[in-house]
Amino acid sequence: MVLFVGLGNPGPRYEGNRHNIGFMAVDAMAERHRFPPWRRRFQGEATEGHVAGIKVTLLKPMTYMNESGQSVGEAMRWLKLQPDEVVVFHDELDLAPGKLRTKTGGGAAGHNGLRSITSHIGADFRRVRLGIGHPGVKELVHAHVLSDFAKEERKAWLEPMLEAVSDAAGLLAKGDDPGFMNKVASKTKPAKDKPQKEPSAPEFTPTPPRASVGPSEPAPNPFAEALRKLTGGRRD
C-alpha cells in the first residue's frame, strides 16, 4: 500500500488557488481510477482504491496547509507505512507552470505544508513537485499562491498536466518515479507544428499539335474570272 497526499487548504474560498494544486491532483486520480466517494478520516478526507494493482489511499488534509503534518502523520501510523511509502503532491514555485519533478527527502524550501509534514514523519517521504511558476519577487509570493488559476492557464497546461499525472499514477504507486516523470513529460509535451507541405509544381500537359493542312487555295480574282468568261477561257 502507498499513501498519496494532496496538499491544499479546505473550503470553497481556496478551491481554485494555485496553492491547492495538490488537492486537484488527487481529485483527478480519484476520478480517473474510480475511487469510492471521499469520507472524513485522519483529520482530512480520504478514499481507498487500486491503481495498477496497488492499493492506494488518497488523502486531503483538512487541517489547513500549515498543519498538514497532523493529518499525514495520523494516516501513516494507522496504515503502518514507512515515510518512503508516502507521496506528497504540492505546488512548486521554483518550477515553471506545467513542469513536474519528483524528489525523495530534502528540505521544505519555504513550503509550510512540507515543513509541517517533516516535523511529524521526518523528511524521507517522496514528493511530486507541481510547477506553478514564481511571480518574480518575494513580496508577491503570498498573493500568487493564494490566487486562482486563470481560465487560460487551466486550459493551456493545468488540466493536461493533471490528466497526465492521474494516468501515470500507477508507475508512482510501483515506486518508478523516473518512469512516472517520463510518462507525464511525454503526455504534456507541446505538439510540434506539422511542417507545411511544399506546393507541388503544376502538372504539365503538353498542348496537342495542330493538325497539319496543305497549302491553301489562292483567293479567287474577280477580274480574271470576268476575263475568262469574255474570252471563253482562250489564252492567245
C-alpha positions in Angstrom: 0.0 0.0 0.0 1.0 3.6 -0.6 -0.4 6.9 0.7 -0.9 9.7 -1.8 -1.3 13.1 -0.1 -2.5 16.2 -1.9 -1.8 19.5 -0.2 -4.1 22.4 -0.1 -6.5 24.5 2.1 -10.1 23.4 2.7 -13.2 25.2 1.7 -14.6 26.9 -1.4 -12.6 30.1 -0.8 -9.4 28.3 -1.7 -10.7 25.7 -4.1 -9.2 27.2 -7.3 -6.0 28.5 -5.7 -2.5 27.7 -7.1 -1.7 26.5 -3.5 -4.4 23.8 -3.9 -2.9 22.1 -6.9 -2.1 19.1 -4.7 -5.8 18.7 -3.9 -6.5 18.9 -7.6 -4.0 16.2 -8.4 -5.5 13.6 -6.0 -9.1 14.6 -7.0 -8.1 13.9 -10.6 -6.7 10.5 -9.6 -9.8 9.6 -7.7 -12.0 10.3 -10.7 -9.7 8.7 -13.2 -9.4 5.4 -11.2 -13.0 5.4 -10.0 -12.3 5.5 -6.3 -15.2 5.5 -3.9 -16.6 8.8 -2.5 -14.3 10.8 -0.1 -15.1 10.4 3.6 -13.8 12.1 6.7 -10.8 10.4 8.1 -7.3 11.2 9.5 -8.3 14.8 10.1 -8.9 15.1 6.4 -10.8 13.5 3.6 -9.7 10.1 2.4 -10.6 7.4 -0.1 -9.1 4.0 -1.0 -8.8 2.1 -4.2 -6.4 0.4 -6.6 -4.0 1.9 -9.1 -2.2 -0.6 -11.4 -3.0 -3.4 -8.9 -1.5 -1.5 -6.0 -3.7 -0.5 -3.0 -3.6 3.3 -2.7 -5.1 5.6 0.0 -5.7 9.2 -1.2 -5.7 11.9 1.4 -6.5 15.6 1.5 -5.7 17.1 4.9 -8.4 19.4 6.2 -6.1 21.0 8.8 -5.1 23.9 6.6 -1.7 23.9 4.8 0.4 24.9 7.8 -0.8 21.9 9.9 -0.8 19.2 7.1 1.6 17.0 9.1 -1.0 16.2 11.8 -3.2 14.5 9.2 -0.4 12.8 7.3 1.2 11.5 10.5 -2.0 10.1 11.7 -2.7 8.3 8.4 0.8 6.9 8.1 0.8 5.5 11.6 -2.7 4.0 11.2 -1.8 2.4 7.8 1.5 1.2 9.2 3.5 2.8 6.4 7.1 4.0 6.2 7.9 7.5 5.1 9.1 6.3 1.6 5.6 4.9 1.1 4.1 8.4 1.4 3.9 10.5 -1.7 3.1 14.2 -1.3 1.8 16.3 -4.2 2.4 20.0 -3.7 2.8 23.3 -5.5 6.3 24.3 -6.5 7.3 28.0 -7.1 10.7 27.1 -8.5 9.3 25.2 -11.4 7.7 26.7 -14.5 3.9 26.3 -14.8 3.1 22.8 -16.1 6.5 21.3 -15.2 6.9 18.4 -12.8 9.7 16.8 -10.8 9.8 14.0 -8.2 12.1 14.0 -5.2 12.7 12.0 -2.1 13.7 13.7 1.1 15.3 17.2 1.3 14.2 20.5 2.9 10.9 22.3 2.8 12.2 25.2 0.7 9.9 27.6 2.5 6.8 25.5 1.9 4.8 25.4 5.2 3.0 22.2 4.3 6.2 20.3 3.7 7.7 21.8 6.9 4.7 20.5 8.9 4.9 17.0 7.4 8.6 16.8 8.1 8.0 17.7 11.7 5.6 14.8 12.1 7.1 12.0 10.0 10.6 13.1 9.1 12.0 14.3 5.7 12.3 11.0 3.9 8.9 11.0 2.2 8.5 11.3 -1.6 7.4 14.5 -3.2 5.8 15.3 -6.5 6.6 19.0 -7.2 3.9 20.6 -9.4 5.2 23.8 -11.0 3.1 26.9 -10.7 5.8 29.4 -11.5 7.2 32.3 -9.4 5.7 35.8 -9.5 9.2 37.3 -9.8 9.6 39.0 -6.4 9.3 37.5 -2.9 6.7 40.1 -1.8 4.2 38.8 -4.3 4.5 35.1 -3.5 1.7 35.0 -0.9 -0.8 36.7 -3.2 0.4 34.5 -6.1 -0.1 31.1 -4.4 -3.5 32.2 -2.9 -4.8 33.4 -6.3 -6.9 31.3 -8.6 -5.6 29.8 -11.8 -6.9 31.8 -14.8 -9.2 30.1 -17.3 -6.4 30.3 -19.9 -3.9 28.6 -17.6 -6.4 25.8 -16.8 -6.9 25.0 -20.5 -3.3 25.6 -21.6 -1.4 23.4 -19.1 -3.2 22.7 -15.8 -5.8 20.3 -17.0 -3.4 18.4 -19.4 -0.9 18.0 -16.5 -3.5 16.7 -14.0 -4.8 14.3 -16.6 -1.2 13.0 -17.3 -0.4 12.7 -13.6 -3.6 10.6 -12.9 -2.9 8.5 -16.0 0.7 7.8 -14.9 -0.1 7.3 -11.2 0.4 3.5 -11.5 4.1 4.0 -12.1 4.3 6.2 -9.0 2.5 3.6 -6.9 5.0 1.0 -8.0 7.9 3.2 -7.0 9.0 4.0 -10.5 9.4 7.8 -10.0 11.6 8.3 -13.1 9.2 6.4 -15.3 6.3 8.4 -13.9 8.2 11.7 -14.7 8.9 10.5 -18.3 5.4 9.5 -18.9 4.0 12.8 -17.7 6.5 14.7 -19.7 5.6 12.8 -22.9 1.9 13.3 -22.4 2.3 17.1 -21.7 4.9 17.8 -24.4 3.5 20.5 -26.7 2.7 19.1 -30.1 5.1 20.3 -32.8 3.5 22.1 -35.7 3.3 19.9 -38.8 5.7 21.1 -41.5 4.0 22.9 -44.3 3.7 20.8 -47.4 5.7 22.2 -50.2 3.3 23.3 -53.0 3.7 20.8 -55.9 4.6 22.1 -59.3 1.6 22.2 -61.6 1.3 19.2 -63.8 2.5 20.0 -67.3 0.1 18.9 -70.0 1.5 19.5 -73.5 -0.7 21.2 -75.9 -1.7 18.7 -78.7 -0.1 19.7 -82.1 -2.5 21.3 -84.5 -3.4 19.2 -87.5 -1.2 19.9 -90.5 -3.0 21.3 -93.6 -1.9 21.6 -97.2 -1.4 24.9 -98.9 -4.5 26.9 -99.1 -6.1 27.7 -102.5 -5.5 31.2 -103.7 -8.3 33.6 -103.3 -10.4 34.0 -106.4 -9.6 37.1 -108.6 -12.9 38.6 -109.8 -11.2 40.4 -112.8 -9.6 37.2 -114.0 -12.9 35.4 -113.7 -14.7 38.1 -115.8 -12.0 38.0 -118.5 -12.2 34.2 -118.7 -15.9 34.4 -119.4 -15.5 37.1 -122.1 -12.7 35.1 -123.9 -14.3 31.7 -123.4 -11.2 30.6 -121.5 -8.9 31.2 -124.5 -5.4 32.4 -124.0 -3.9 33.8 -127.3 
